[in-house]
Amino acid sequence: MDLGLTGARVVVTGASRGIGRAIAQTFAAEGADLALCARGGEALDRTAEELRSGGAKVVAERVDVAADDDLDRFIDRAAAELGGIDVLVSNVSAGSSTPPDQWERNVAVDLIPFVRMTDRAEEHLAASERGGAVVLVSTTSALHTGPPSGAKAYGAVKAALNHYAAALARTLPPKGIRVNTVSPGPIEFAGGGWAKRREQEPEFYAAVRDQIPMGRLGGPEEVARAAVFLASPAASFISGANLVVDGGFLDRV
Ligand SMILES: NC(=O)c1ccc[n+]([C@@H]2O[C@H](COP(=O)([O-])OP(=O)(O)OC[C@H]3O[C@@H](n4cnc5c(N)ncnc54)[C@H](OP(=O)(O)O)[C@@H]3O)[C@@H](O)[C@H]2O)c1
């Protein structure tokens, strides 16, 4: 199946490792041009160089998405240097740790930047000739209250994001913009949260793994393929989906 992404202009936040990096790699393999951001420059530059060596046009910028001006500048630069924006992927999260200011952090890093960048990019997405698309990377923790997240800001703030994305999915299609969500279950990659838990909390890791009918955690590329499909013209009649990528982890209808 041709996803129709050759030459698409794609913005991915938090693309220097894990799921965001895999999403960028998958778009690049489909022939898309990319604007990527993260706070740490080294890993971001490595990712950008790798994608450029495969032939992709890549704009990479150090950005803290919680800094409003940085985020605005990044979206504006992406549109200027790529010649527009067809796809916006919101991938950054403050994560599911439990600092005392977890609520402030998850609102500032997960919630506000999604609201701000969908707004900032809207005119560009609406001008896209292939149809604009927004993909929110959420989590299964927004869809149940049990472990691994439980009663933390992470799942609750992501649930608020799901609500907002679902509402945008109904208000933006008249402007030619589709909005969809991808909800990964536990995903493991070197240096990521689950690789650390495997080392530091092996019993917890095993208990979560054993709840996944496939008997393993997922890989970033398995989430990336779902995100890239939803962003692509191949999903032209899909807006408001929440595609769960969790190996059957969630027990729900
Ligand atoms: N991994 C999982 O098991 C899992 C499961 C469900 C959902 N998810 C969701 O998937 C998404 C990605 O998670 P992940 O585990 O792959 O990656 P991650 O380890 O959380 O890293 C995400 C990326 O975001 C960047 N980043 C973090 N804070 C940032 C900020 N304030 N501004 C700009 N960039 C920032 C990181 O680079 P810097 O640190 O250099 O900025 C990195 O490139 C998140 O939305 C997460 O909630 C993950």
The ligand as a Tripos MOL2 file, in Angstrom:
@<TRIPOS>MOLECULE
LIG
   48    52     1     0     0
SMALL
NO_CHARGES

@<TRIPOS>ATOM
      1 N1          7.7290    4.2770   26.3400 N.am      1 LIG1
      2 C1          6.5480    3.8250   26.7150 C.2       1 LIG1
      3 O1          6.3940    2.7450   27.2940 O.2       1 LIG1
      4 C2          5.3130    4.6390   26.3890 C.ar      1 LIG1
      5 C3          4.0740    4.0430   26.6240 C.ar      1 LIG1
      6 C4          2.9290    4.7600   26.3480 C.ar      1 LIG1
      7 C5          3.0190    6.0330   25.8380 C.ar      1 LIG1
      8 N2          4.2300    6.5930   25.6310 N.ar      1 LIG1
      9 C6          4.2630    7.9560   25.1020 C.3       1 LIG1
     10 O2          5.1000    8.0080   23.9790 O.3       1 LIG1
     11 C7          5.7300    9.2810   23.8900 C.3       1 LIG1
     12 C8          7.2350    9.0900   23.7700 C.3       1 LIG1
     13 O3          7.7250    8.3910   24.8840 O.3       1 LIG1
     14 P1          9.1290    7.6130   24.8200 P.3       1 LIG1
     15 O4          9.1070    6.7130   26.0080 O.co2     1 LIG1
     16 O5          9.3670    7.1050   23.4650 O.co2     1 LIG1
     17 O6         10.2280    8.7440   24.9250 O.3       1 LIG1
     18 P2         10.9450    9.5810   26.0680 P.3       1 LIG1
     19 O7         12.0470    8.7980   26.6060 O.co2     1 LIG1
     20 O8          9.9130   10.1440   26.9870 O.co2     1 LIG1
     21 O9         11.5640   10.7500   25.1590 O.3       1 LIG1
     22 C9         10.7740   11.5100   24.3760 C.3       1 LIG1
     23 C10        11.5030   12.5150   23.5040 C.3       1 LIG1
     24 O10        11.0050   13.7940   23.8910 O.3       1 LIG1
     25 C11        12.0890   14.6980   24.1280 C.3       1 LIG1
     26 N3         11.6380   15.6230   25.1750 N.ar      1 LIG1
     27 C12        11.3400   15.3500   26.4700 C.ar      1 LIG1
     28 N4         10.9220   16.4770   27.0910 N.ar      1 LIG1
     29 C13        10.9610   17.4730   26.1660 C.ar      1 LIG1
     30 C14        10.6450   18.8490   26.1840 C.ar      1 LIG1
     31 N5         10.2070   19.4630   27.3080 N.pl3     1 LIG1
     32 N6         10.7760   19.5660   25.0500 N.ar      1 LIG1
     33 C15        11.2210   18.9880   23.9120 C.ar      1 LIG1
     34 N7         11.5320   17.6810   23.8280 N.ar      1 LIG1
     35 C16        11.4060   16.9370   24.9420 C.ar      1 LIG1
     36 C17        13.2450   13.7920   24.5210 C.3       1 LIG1
     37 O11        14.5080   14.4020   24.2980 O.3       1 LIG1
     38 P3         15.1960   15.3840   25.3950 P.3       1 LIG1
     39 O12        15.0930   14.6860   26.7150 O.co2     1 LIG1
     40 O13        16.5820   15.5810   24.9150 O.co2     1 LIG1
     41 O14        14.4180   16.6450   25.3650 O.co2     1 LIG1
     42 C18        13.0000   12.6210   23.5760 C.3       1 LIG1
     43 O15        13.4810   12.9360   22.2880 O.3       1 LIG1
     44 C19         5.2910   10.0410   25.1450 C.3       1 LIG1
     45 O16         4.2050   10.8780   24.8220 O.3       1 LIG1
     46 C20         4.8470    8.9440   26.0890 C.3       1 LIG1
     47 O17         3.8580    9.3810   27.0010 O.3       1 LIG1
     48 C21         5.3830    5.9310   25.8990 C.ar      1 LIG1
@<TRIPOS>BOND
     1     1     2 1
     2     2     3 2
     3     2     4 1
     4     4     5 ar
     5     4    48 ar
     6     5     6 ar
     7     6     7 ar
     8     7     8 ar
     9     8     9 1
    10     8    48 ar
    11     9    10 1
    12     9    46 1
    13    10    11 1
    14    11    12 1
    15    11    44 1
    16    12    13 1
    17    13    14 1
    18    14    15 2
    19    14    16 1
    20    14    17 1
    21    17    18 1
    22    18    19 2
    23    18    20 1
    24    18    21 1
    25    21    22 1
    26    22    23 1
    27    23    24 1
    28    23    42 1
    29    24    25 1
    30    25    26 1
    31    25    36 1
    32    26    27 ar
    33    26    35 ar
    34    27    28 ar
    35    28    29 ar
    36    29    30 ar
    37    29    35 ar
    38    30    31 1
    39    30    32 ar
    40    32    33 ar
    41    33    34 ar
    42    34    35 ar
    43    36    37 1
    44    36    42 1
    45    37    38 1
    46    38    39 2
    47    38    40 1
    48    38    41 1
    49    42    43 1
    50    44    45 1
    51    44    46 1
    52    46    47 1
@<TRIPOS>SUBSTRUCTURE
     1 LIG1         1 GROUP 0 **** ****
